């Protein structure tokens, strides 16, 4: 141990500070350097007094998600505004994504404004959650915004989610947004486009991009009832 005068003075001062409760002889600086901290005997936890932990906040958000369908319009709007304020102050991207997922269940004007902004979030996970929320929300605005993500987002996973979300809208007007990426060079993107086209057109030409192009151009290719076996299995397991 350093026995210099300076170090001895530091230890002496620390002993004086501790004397009022434990006395210097009870302070083991080598075993517990934090022994003088007033709260050192409290259980170690990530919970700050007066603040909810991330896990508690996620649990609260999921309760709000469950509550959305039961809440009246005024309460939905109030909750949406509170969540809109919360996301502006939230630095943790995983919690921002949770807030976005919750807002996706609230059909309010405030929720819509926040979900629109979330599509430009710096974190891909938040933009992905926003795409899923717009796919659930549906309507002309959803198709316009998701189409913009498909053509403009730099993250391939976000783009795939936007393509899937367009299919989830079930809206035939989504065809125009999907048509432009039918010829994408990435096989996963092209497959996802065809699956979404199936959802919004009610037609099924499997993984045959040529037949899909023919259909979109007004021709009438034959459908095959024995297609998409692999793709449907993959969908069940959430692989695409």
Buried (B, 14 or more C-beta within 10 A) or exposed (E): EEEEEEEEEEBEEBBEEBEEEEEEEEBEBEEEEEBBEEEEEEEEEEEEEEEEEEEEBBEEBEEBBEBBEEBEEEBBBBBBBEBBEBBEEBEEBEBBBBBBBBBBBBBBEBBBBBBEBBBEBEBBBBBBBBBBBBBBBBBEEBBEBBBEBBEEBEBEBBBBBBBBBBBBBEBEBBBEBBBEBBEBEEEBBBBBBBBBBBBBBEBBBBBBBEBBBBBBEEEEBEEEEEBBEEBEEBEEEEEE
